[in-house]
């Protein structure tokens, strides 16, 4: 191998099947053959591991469980690193608008948030999930507006998932709209149910499905209703559902919904392939 890159995440796809984990998994699986990937969970990062790998390049995905003192130690060693920001980690709830509603203010002025802002500002690259997310965080921390190597990546589906999607038969759809049953306050399950009832739509709740079974559900169903209560940076389920021919009913909290690449199945596939190529071209 010509180069080693350290990926840090709170969890990887083998630990939990979530949007961030699947996107990181797709990125890692598409790494060029000359790059060796080392995966480290954020709770396993220590001064020893930082010292061990400080001459290598690092990429941080979700790092909410990483101790802020270790972030400071890491920056002091001056390794080269990038960040893939999946949500809003400067906020303790990771949902800044909801945090402000509940507590009257968010976390922008806290020491932890300032450390994270500094961590972002010193990164070689920042990769965002949507234009809306990028603008929100840059407006919250204006120093990041000056960052040149700051790009929208979006949620990524690699060739393995795209091939699975292409093999589904979507020609025998039922008349049902799917709604994800989720306890997280962001996901807006109850709002989606109310909307389905208002519109007189047949709906079905789904939860705890394997990823393959969820894709099969999308292939068989007429649509997906997804109405998060606050910002969702680039909900992967909406991309997969659209690629499987679902009619989407979304609200404005789905931050990527109006981006040009999301307009059709063809533009989505072309964009995702281009994004993976663009991402790895920065590290070869």
N, C-alpha and C positions, 0 to 999 in steps of 0.2 A: 504493500500500500504506500502511496506517495504522501498521504495526508490523513491525520486523525482529527475528527470533530467530535466534541463532547456535547451531547444533547441532555439538557436537564428539564425534567417535568415533575410535577407533583405525582402524576400517574401516567402510565403508558397504556396502550391498547390492551395489553395482556392483563392489566389490573382493572380496567374499567372501560366500557364501550361508550364513550361520549364524543361529541363533535370535535373538541380540541384534541382528544387522544387519537381519533381516527385521522384527523388531518396531519398530525405529527407522524403517525404511522405511515401515511401515504408518502410524506416527504422523505422519511428515512428509507423506505423501500425503493425509492427512485434515485437514491444517491448514486453518483457515478462510481464505476468500478475501482477507481483509484483512491476513493475516500473510504476510510474505516470509521464507522460510527460506534461511539461508546455511549451507552445510555446510563444515566445516573438519576435516581429519584431525588427530589429536592431535599427530602428528609435525610438522605445519605450524604449530602454535601457537607464537608468539614474543611477545616483549615488544611488538613492532611491531603484531602483529594484536590483541593485548589492548588496546593504546592506541587502535587504530583503531575497535574495536567496544565500548569500555567503557561507552558510554552506552546500549547495547542490552542486551536480556535474552539470557542464554545457557542452554542445556540441555546437560549432559554425559551421554553414554551411557558406553560403555566408554572409559576414559581411562588405561589401564594404561601406555601409552607416553608419557604426559605427564610431563615432567621435574618432580619435586617443587619445585625452585626456581621454576619457572614457576607452579606452584599458589600458592606464597607470594606471588609478584609479582601474580598475578591477584587474590587476596584483598585485597591492599593497595590495589588500585585501586577496590575496593568496587562492582563491577558487580552487578546482580541476576542470580541464576542458580539453576538447579535441577539435580538429579542423578537419573538413572535408573540404579539399581544392579542390574546383571544377575547379578553373582556375589559374590565376596568380595575386592575389590581391595586391602584392607589387607594381605592375605596375598600374599607374593611368588609362591606357587604358585597362588593364587586358590582353593585347596582347603584350608581351615584344618585340618580333621581329619587329612587325609593328611600335611600339612606337620608336624604335631605327632607323628604316628606315625613319620615318617622321621627327624626331627631332634630330637625330644624336647620341642620348644616351637614356638610359632608366632611371629607377627610383632607381636603387640599392643603391645609396649613399644618397638619400633624408632621412630626418628625419622620414617621414611617413614609408618608406620602412624598416628602421632600427627598428622602433617600431614593425612593423609586424613580422620581423625576430625574434625579442626578444619574441614576443607573441607566435610564433611557437616553439621556443626553450624551453619555459617553460611549454608547454602543456604536459599533461599526455600521450596522444596519438595524432599522426597525421595520418590522413587517406587521401591517394592520389587517383587520378582517373586513373593513368597509370604509368608504370615504366618510360616512357619518361618524363612525367611531374615531377615526383619525382627527377629524376636525374638532370633535368634542374634547379630546384629550389635549390637543395642541392649544385650544382656547383656554383650557384649565391651567396648563403649564406653558405659557407663551415662549419660554426658552426653546421648546421643541419645534416651534414654527421655523426656527433657523436651521433645523436639521435637514441636510441635503439628501442623505441616503435613507430616506423614509418612504416606504412604498406600501400600497395596498396589495396584499397577497390574496385574501379571501379564504374561505374554507376550501380545502383541496380534496378532490377524489382522484386517487391514482388509477393506473390502468387496471389493477385487479378489480376494483369496485366498478369502474366503467364497463369492463367486460361482463361482469355479472348483470349489471343493469341492461346491457344490450341483449342479453340472452333471455330476458323475461318477455313473455307474451302479454302485451297490454291491450289486446283487441277485444277481450271479453269483460269489460268493466261493469261493475254493478252501479247502483244509483246512490251509493253511500259516501258521505264525507267523513274523513277520519279526523279525530281530535286526540292529541296526545294527553293522556292522563298523567299529570305530574304534580308532585307536592311542592315543588319550588315556586315561590311567589312570583317569579318572573314569567313563568310559562303561560299563564292566562287561561288555564283549562276552563274555569267557570265562565269567563267572558266568551270563549269560543262556543260553549254549550248554549249560552243565552243567544248568541248571534245565530246559531243554527236553528234554534226554535223560532226566533223572529222571522227568519227567512223561510220557514217551513221546510227545512232540509232534513233528509234522513241522515243520521250521523251514528258513528260508532266510536267509542273510546278504545284506545289501545295503550298498553304499557307492558314493560318487562318482556318485550319480545327480543329474540336474538336479532342481530343486524340483518341477517338473511331473511328471516321471517317478516321483519318490518318492510324490507324492500318488496317482498312478495305481496304484502298487504297494499302497498302503494300501487303495484302493477294491477291489482284487481279492483281498486276503488276509484270512484269518480273524482274525488278531490281531497284536499287537506285544508282544514281551517286552523290557522295559527295566528293568535292575537296576543302576543306577550304584553304584560302590563307595563313594562318599561323596556328600554333599549335591549335588543338582542343583536349582537354585532354582525353575525352572518350565519343564521341558523342553517345547519347542514341538512336537516330534514326537508327544508323547503327546496333545496337544490335537488336532492334525490327524488322527491315527489314530482317535481316538474319534469325531470328527465324520464320518469316513468309515466308521463302523460296525465298527471293529476291537474285538475283545475284548482288553483290556489286562491284562497280567501285570506288575505293578510291585512294587518294594520300598519300604521306608520312607524311603529316601534321595531319593525323588521328592517334593519338599517341598510341592507343591501338591495331591497326589493326594486328600487328604481334605477339601479346602475345598469348601464347599457348592456353589459355582458349577460345579464340575467333575463334578457328579453325573449329568448327562444332556446329550444333544445340545442340547436346548432351552435349558437353563440356561446352557450354555457360550455359545451364540450371543447370548442376551440380555445376558449379563454383558459379553462383549467389546464389544458395541455401546455399552453404558452406560459402560464404562471409557474408551473413546475420547472420548465426549461430555464426561465428567467431566474428563478430562485437559485438553482444550482450553478448557473453560470457565474454567480457572484463568489463562489467558494472554490472553484476549480483552480 
